[in-house]
Amino acid sequence: MGKTLDGFDRDAWSARAKTLRHRCPECGEIMRGTGKLYYLAQKDAWFVEYFCEREQEIVPLWSPDTQKLAEEIAADG
C-alpha cells in the first residue's frame, strides 16, 4: 500500500484516537489507532492514522464514523 503522510495540512493527537479500530483495507486484520489525526483541507476531512501489524504500515483512513470525533479532538487543541 505504501501510503505517505505528505500532503496533509495539519495534524492533531489524542489518546481517544488510540482507542479506534478499523479493518485494514489491504489484509483485513483489525488495525489500532495510533492517536494521530491528519487534516486534508482539499477534502475538508480528518483522517485517523492506524497501524497494521501484519502489513507493518501506517494507514491514514477517513470514515464518516470517525469524522465527528476527529473534529472534536482538533477543536480541543
C-alpha positions in Angstrom: 0.0 0.0 0.0 2.8 2.4 0.9 0.6 5.5 1.8 2.5 8.6 2.6 1.6 11.3 5.1 2.8 14.0 2.8 0.2 16.4 1.6 -1.8 16.7 4.8 -2.4 20.3 6.0 -2.3 19.8 9.8 -2.3 17.2 12.4 -3.5 16.5 16.0 -3.0 13.8 18.6 -5.4 12.4 21.2 -5.5 9.4 23.5 -9.1 8.9 22.4 -7.9 8.3 18.8 -5.8 5.4 20.1 -9.0 3.6 21.1 -10.2 3.5 17.5 -10.1 0.3 15.5 -10.6 -0.3 11.7 -10.2 -3.3 9.4 -7.1 -3.0 7.2 -8.1 -2.5 3.6 -5.1 -4.5 2.4 -5.1 -7.6 4.6 -8.4 -7.5 6.6 -6.7 -7.5 10.0 -8.0 -5.2 12.7 -5.7 -2.2 13.0 -5.3 0.1 16.0 -5.4 3.8 16.0 -2.0 5.4 16.8 -3.5 8.6 18.3 -2.6 10.8 15.4 -5.1 12.5 13.1 -4.4 14.4 9.8 -6.5 17.1 8.2 -6.8 17.4 4.4 -8.1 20.9 3.6 -8.9 19.9 0.0 -11.5 17.4 1.2 -12.3 19.2 4.5 -11.8 15.9 6.2 -9.8 14.4 9.1 -8.0 11.1 8.6 -7.3 8.8 11.5 -3.8 7.2 11.5 -3.9 3.4 12.1 -1.1 0.9 12.2 -1.4 -2.5 10.7 0.7 -5.1 12.5 0.6 -7.6 9.6 1.5 -5.1 6.8 3.8 -3.1 9.1 2.3 0.1 7.6 0.8 3.3 8.8 -2.6 3.7 7.1 -4.4 7.1 7.3 -8.2 6.5 6.7 -11.2 8.7 6.6 -14.5 7.4 7.8 -17.9 9.1 8.4 -17.9 7.3 11.8 -14.7 8.9 12.9 -15.1 12.4 11.3 -17.1 13.9 14.2 -14.7 12.5 16.8 -11.7 13.9 14.8 -13.3 17.3 14.6 -13.9 17.3 18.4 -10.3 16.3 19.1 -9.0 19.0 16.8 -11.2 21.6 18.4 -9.8 20.7 21.8 -6.4 21.6 20.5 
